[in-house]
Amino acid sequence: MKQFKIGTSWIRGVVGNGLTAELVTDFACAYGTYVGGREVVLARDTRASSPMLGAAALAGLLSTGCDVADAGVCPTPAAQYLVRSRRAGGGIAVTGSHNAAGWNALKFIDEEGALLNSVRGEALLDLYHLGEHTKASWDRLGKRKEAAGYVDAYLADTVGRLSVAAIRAAKFRVAVDLVNGTAAVAIREFLGFLGCEPILINAEMDRDFAHDPAPNARNMRQLEALLGHIRADAGFAVNTDVDRVGIVTEKGVALSEESTFPLVADHVLAGGGAVAVTNLSTSMMVDRVAERHGARIVRTKIGEGNVIFRAINEDAVLAGEGSGGVALMPVSRAFDGFLTMALVLEAMAAGGRPISDLAGRLPAFLMKKGEIPCSPDRVYHVLEEFRGFYRCEEVDLTDGIRVTWPGHWIHVRASNTEPILRVIVEGEDPERVERDFADTLFRVNTVVHGKS
């Protein structure tokens, strides 16, 4: 099957097997039409296909009469900041983010610096499918200009709003795995701004990634080994466009990517704030953390655009997902890896406690995650059949099928980014989690392969 997905705030696929330069140009034309010819910020990551797809997006935007502020290789949260600071009409980030090297994507950014929400995303898709794009005459084509020299202003306007003096006083030694991605654009300035001594690995901006970019425990083994042999106060891993963060403790222990958001929430919610927003697949660690501080967790559909949109409507102080993406509201309307790392360092400095202690405050649950390949035309049939297994239970249909009991839940949904079904089970009782996870995988596989 073709490896290609369309979401409300992005298109994503395997280059040459679904995602092509022609498709990117068409979507860029639709986006240029959508923003009405206003300036658009364009950014890209370091993967092999990004220069090609960036050029395709540039051509499409210029053809609609949009001036393009080309940031080149640039972290997505910095591109989102540029949209706000330049008062541009929007932005496009060419990045496969956490996906493997063969994948790439366009992320569409609105004029407030957030990924398009579902309403705006549908409007863009309508323009794309209609094919009625603005076609500027030769003398009204857009102009390309470079967007450079933004790093200091970006750091001052985001990270600079935290307790920078306390972090600087702690003189942390920080190791970061950049996975050969865009973090190299700003990582030295970022750590220098916070008075931290840097220890960087995989820091060359290179099309050949040192490992898969998702910052999960499996991909943090090199960072784990490093912190097991040197003294450092913290270890962080980021993905190629720096919207997700994984954590390794000073003892050389990699935490699950599910730990990043609740660890930050434990710090931020302690300072006040009634609401944080996350998605339906995020660990209930964050619910218990919120209860500790008298705060409330609101859950919504998976995806940064959905989570940020709901956070704005709820006047939330924090938004995030179990993937390691975190947004501090209203400082930023983006999942920002630099800001996330700074918040963890702020939590360490404020309490004078190492990361291992902060992680030890999180409640313990067992979470099991699985994936089952499923063609898009089978997804809704499979989910409807699976729903029948729980016809006597209260089922949440907001995003796939989610069944919840006290201290236990099951979630089956279609991936937003790949042609697969995701299966997640979490609970307090490990034996029940293992049993339900095995049963759910069996049931879903049975339906997928037409044996229902």
Buried (B, 14 or more C-beta within 10 A) or exposed (E): EEBBBBBBBBBBBBBEEBBBBEBBBBBBBBBBBBBEBBBBBBBBBBBBBBBBBBBBBBBBBBBBBBBBBBBBBBBBBBBBBBBBBBEBBBBBBBBBBBBEBBBBBBBBBBBEBBBBBBEBBEBBBEBBEEEEBBEBEEEEBBEBEEBEEBBEBBBEBBBBEBBBEBBBEBEBBBBBBBBBBBBBBBBBBBBEBBBBEBBBBBBEBBEEBBBBBBBBBEBBEBBBEBBEEEEBBBBBBBBBBBBBBBBBBBEBBBBBBBBBBBBBBBBBBBEEBBBBBBBBBBBBBBBBBBEBBEBBBBBBBBBBBBBBBBBBEBEBBBBBBBBBBBBBBEBBBBBBBBBBBBBBBBBBBBEEEBBEEBBEBBBEBBBBBBEBEBEEEBBEBBBEBBBEBEEEEEBBEBBBBBBBEEEBBBBBBBBBBBBBBBBBBBBBEEEBBBEBBEEBBEBBBBBBEEEE
